[in-house]
Each structure stands twice: as structure tokens, then as C-alpha cells.
């Protein structure tokens, strides 16, 4: 009987938790066998509970990692949007004063370093107040957006200040003609939207 108990204890020690010995007596050896069986059963239940808890913890960890990755992406997108809003005009999407000043400083450093050229041009929309007053603010906003889009294609950087645009340009051939053409075409299209 002791040999059976020793053998069963060795099996439990090696992870074989399904050990159950028959209790054949009510003496100390029987009580020891009953206690051993209860211990093996409790150990098996505890390990199963630990495994369930570990599985749940791993699943929660995976869920948390997915949520953290999602939130990180969302925060990255939100930060980019906030940065864009902080540095660009809400109506036209053109750079604001802070960004254009930064780019102007960069252009100056590049020009000094490389001996290259650039131009800063102020452009005013003639009779913009009349357009706004006579055709409505929606048409005026559309005109500003159109001019902004066209200037963005032509300029290294463009900024809207009320009805004026400030442009930072690298050397381009026939620049004046291109500016006037873009301006007139945008005004004509704004008139069509009235």
C-alpha cells in the first residue's frame, strides 16, 4: 500500500494529476490515501483554474494590444489633423502666417547657402468686396478656394490673408502671366457659381 502511494505521488509530481487511489482501510494509511486523493484533486482543479485565468489574461492582453494600436493610430491621425489645422487656413487649406514664416526662413537659408533665388509676391483680389456683397459670401468663399487651389499648384507656398494672397515662389518662367491667368479663370468660375 505504501508503494502505491509513493508511485502515485511521483506521478503527480510529474504532472499526472488524474491519480486516484482506492481507499482500502480506515487506519492511518487509509486517511493518508484519502488526503492524497483530495490533494491531487485540488491540485488538478487549481491548475485548471490557473490555466483558464491565464487564457483569459492572454485574451485580454491581445484585446488591449489591439485597442492600444487602434488608439495610437487614431491619435496619430488626430495629431496630424490638429497640426494641419494649426498651420493652415480653414477655408482654403493654404498655409497660415506661422507656417509661411517658417518656410520663408527656410527659403532664405537655402538661398544663402546655395545662392539660389526665390520671390515673395503679394497678390490682391480686386473688387473682392463687391463680389462678396453682390454675389454672396458663398461665391466669395468659392472664389478664395479656387484662387487658393490654383496658387497652390503654381507656388512653393501660398497664404491667404483676407482677400490677399502671399506667395513664396522659386524662379519660374512667365510667372506674371501664369498668376494673372489663374486669377482671371478663378474669378470667371466664381461668377458661374453665382
C-alpha positions as CSV (number, residue, x, y, z in Angstrom):
1,X,0.0,0.0,0.0
2,X,2.8,2.5,0.8
3,X,4.4,1.7,-2.5
4,X,1.2,2.5,-4.4
5,X,1.1,5.9,-2.6
6,X,4.8,6.6,-3.4
7,X,4.2,5.7,-7.0
8,X,1.1,7.9,-7.2
9,X,2.9,10.8,-5.6
10,X,5.7,10.5,-8.1
11,X,3.1,10.5,-10.9
12,X,1.5,13.7,-9.5
13,X,5.0,15.3,-9.2
14,X,5.5,14.6,-13.0
15,X,2.1,16.3,-13.9
16,X,-0.1,13.2,-14.0
17,X,-2.9,14.7,-11.9
18,X,-5.6,12.1,-12.6
19,X,-4.2,9.9,-9.8
20,X,-6.9,8.4,-7.6
21,X,-6.1,5.6,-5.2
22,X,-8.7,3.3,-3.8
23,X,-9.1,3.6,0.0
24,X,-8.9,0.1,1.4
25,X,-8.8,0.8,5.1
26,X,-9.8,3.3,7.8
27,X,-6.5,3.4,9.6
28,X,-3.7,6.0,9.2
29,X,-2.8,4.6,5.8
30,X,-6.4,5.0,4.6
31,X,-6.6,8.5,6.0
32,X,-3.3,9.3,4.2
33,X,-4.7,7.9,1.0
34,X,-7.9,9.9,1.3
35,X,-5.8,13.1,2.0
36,X,-3.6,12.3,-1.0
37,X,-6.6,11.9,-3.3
38,X,-8.1,15.2,-2.1
39,X,-4.7,16.9,-2.6
40,X,-4.4,15.6,-6.1
41,X,-8.0,16.6,-6.9
42,X,-7.5,20.1,-5.5
43,X,-4.1,20.5,-7.3
44,X,-5.8,19.4,-10.6
45,X,-8.6,22.0,-10.1
46,X,-6.2,24.7,-9.1
47,X,-4.0,24.1,-12.2
48,X,-7.1,24.1,-14.4
49,X,-8.3,27.3,-12.9
50,X,-4.9,28.9,-13.3
51,X,-4.9,27.8,-17.0
52,X,-8.3,29.3,-17.5
53,X,-7.2,32.5,-15.8
54,X,-4.0,32.6,-17.9
55,X,-6.0,32.1,-21.1
56,X,-8.4,34.9,-20.2
57,X,-5.4,37.1,-19.3
58,X,-3.8,36.4,-22.6
59,X,-7.0,37.2,-24.5
60,X,-7.4,40.4,-22.5
61,X,-3.8,41.3,-23.3
62,X,-4.4,40.7,-27.1
63,X,-7.6,42.8,-26.9
64,X,-5.7,45.5,-25.1
65,X,-2.9,45.5,-27.6
66,X,-5.4,45.8,-30.5
67,X,-7.1,48.7,-28.7
68,X,-3.8,50.4,-28.0
69,X,-2.7,50.1,-31.6
70,X,-6.1,51.4,-32.8
71,X,-5.9,54.4,-30.3
72,X,-2.3,55.0,-31.3
73,X,-3.3,55.2,-35.0
74,X,-6.3,57.4,-34.1
75,X,-4.1,59.7,-32.0
76,X,-1.6,59.9,-34.9
77,X,-4.3,60.9,-37.3
78,X,-5.8,63.4,-34.8
79,X,-2.4,64.9,-34.2
80,X,-1.8,65.3,-38.0
81,X,-5.2,66.9,-38.3
82,X,-4.6,69.2,-35.4
83,X,-1.2,70.1,-36.8
84,X,-2.7,70.8,-40.2
85,X,-5.4,73.0,-38.6
86,X,-2.8,74.9,-36.6
87,X,-0.7,75.6,-39.7
88,X,-3.4,76.1,-42.4
89,X,-6.3,78.4,-43.2
90,X,-9.6,76.7,-42.6
91,X,-11.3,77.9,-45.8
92,X,-8.6,77.5,-48.4
93,X,-6.3,74.9,-46.8
94,X,-3.4,77.3,-47.6
95,X,-0.6,77.7,-45.0
96,X,-1.1,80.3,-42.3
97,X,1.3,83.0,-41.2
98,X,3.2,80.7,-38.8
99,X,3.9,78.1,-41.5
100,X,4.7,80.6,-44.3
101,X,7.1,82.4,-42.0
102,X,8.9,79.1,-41.2
103,X,9.1,78.3,-44.9
104,X,10.3,81.8,-45.7
105,X,13.1,81.4,-43.1
106,X,14.0,78.1,-44.7
107,X,14.0,79.6,-48.2
108,X,16.3,82.4,-47.0
109,X,18.7,79.8,-45.5
110,X,18.7,77.7,-48.7
111,X,19.2,80.8,-50.9
112,X,22.1,82.0,-48.7
113,X,23.7,78.5,-48.8
114,X,23.1,77.7,-52.5
115,X,23.0,81.1,-54.0
116,X,19.5,80.3,-55.3
117,X,16.6,82.7,-55.8
118,X,13.1,82.9,-54.6
119,X,10.3,85.6,-54.7
120,X,7.7,86.7,-52.3
121,X,4.7,88.1,-54.0
122,X,1.6,89.8,-52.5
123,X,-1.5,89.4,-54.7
124,X,-4.8,91.2,-54.1
125,X,-8.2,90.2,-55.4
126,X,-9.5,93.3,-57.0
127,X,-13.2,94.1,-56.2
128,X,-13.4,91.1,-53.9
129,X,-15.7,93.1,-51.5
130,X,-18.0,93.8,-54.4
131,X,-18.1,90.1,-55.3
132,X,-18.9,89.2,-51.7
133,X,-21.6,91.9,-51.4
134,X,-23.3,91.4,-54.7
135,X,-23.0,87.7,-55.3
136,X,-22.9,86.5,-51.6
137,X,-20.3,85.1,-49.2
138,X,-20.7,81.6,-50.7
139,X,-19.5,82.8,-54.0
140,X,-16.7,84.8,-52.3
141,X,-15.6,81.7,-50.4
142,X,-15.7,79.7,-53.6
143,X,-13.5,82.3,-55.3
144,X,-11.0,82.3,-52.5
145,X,-10.9,78.4,-52.6
146,X,-10.4,78.4,-56.3
147,X,-7.7,81.0,-56.3
148,X,-6.0,79.2,-53.4
149,X,-6.0,75.8,-55.3
150,X,-4.6,77.4,-58.4
151,X,-1.9,79.3,-56.5
152,X,-1.0,76.1,-54.6
153,X,-0.2,74.4,-57.9
154,X,2.0,77.3,-59.0
155,X,3.7,78.4,-55.8
156,X,6.1,76.7,-53.5
157,X,3.8,78.1,-50.7
158,X,0.8,80.3,-50.7
159,X,-1.0,82.1,-47.8
160,X,-4.4,83.8,-47.7
161,X,-4.8,86.9,-45.6
162,X,-8.4,88.1,-46.1
163,X,-8.7,88.9,-49.8
164,X,-4.9,88.9,-50.4
165,X,-2.5,86.1,-51.1
166,X,1.1,85.9,-50.2
167,X,3.2,83.6,-52.4
168,X,6.6,82.2,-51.9
169,X,7.9,81.1,-55.3
170,X,11.0,79.6,-56.8
171,X,12.1,81.1,-60.2
172,X,9.5,80.3,-62.9
173,X,9.3,81.4,-66.5
174,X,6.3,83.7,-67.3
175,X,5.3,83.9,-63.7
176,X,3.3,87.1,-64.0
177,X,1.2,85.7,-66.9
178,X,0.5,82.5,-65.0
179,X,-0.6,84.4,-61.9
180,X,-2.9,86.7,-63.9
181,X,-4.4,83.8,-65.9
182,X,-5.1,81.8,-62.7
183,X,-6.7,84.8,-61.1
184,X,-9.0,85.6,-64.1
185,X,-10.0,81.9,-64.6
186,X,-10.9,81.6,-60.9
187,X,-13.0,84.8,-61.0
188,X,-14.8,83.6,-64.1
189,X,-15.6,80.3,-62.5
190,X,-16.8,82.0,-59.3
191,X,-19.1,84.1,-61.5
192,X,-20.6,81.0,-63.0
193,X,-21.4,79.7,-59.5
194,X,-23.4,82.8,-58.7
